[in-house]
Amino acid sequence: MSVELGAPKKEVYFLALVDVLTHYGMKKRTAQAAKVVKHGTNAEISTVHPEQYAKRLIDFIAKAME
């Protein structure tokens, strides 16, 4: 297989959105509170409020596709 110089590359992205199907109820709120107590309010923790999670996910995807 030969590749021409300057030819556009073909890219394939796979994206799984399993986390968006997770209910943010009392269990998740408790987990977030425990992690904030353990790691502090400025720590990058995985369990966050849905709006914050959505922004973080969109920022990650945009940066990955630059």
Protein Blocks (a to p, Z undefined) as FASTA:
>chain_A
ZZdehiacddddddddfklmpccdfklmmmmmmmmmmnojkbccfbdcfklmmmmmmmmm
mmmmZZ
